[in-house]
């Protein structure tokens, strides 16, 4: 169950990063509220996952999901560049997440 909490926490990290960008420096109310709600929920689920997962694994996976997810959201919804170098970088992040999952450290 810890991995499920961690996955949802990572997806919420993507949501709050996206909402933060849309908030225009916290000047647009709706995205600002969504940023803080998603942020609190993400941190709460991360803390629950950390009850049984090692710190290094949980944090690396959480930030990796957030980084790769924010990259994909930026490309899909904000017109950010999908250059070959950026795609390779995102794939390396995802590879690291998979390696952490199967490292046997949990």
Secondary structure, DSSP 8 states (H G I E B T S, - for coil): -HHHHHHHHHHHHHHHHHHHHHTTTTTSHHHHHHHHHHHHHHHHHHHHHTTTS-HHHHHHHHHHHHHHHHHHHHHHHS-----HHHHHHHHHHHHHHHHHHTSS--
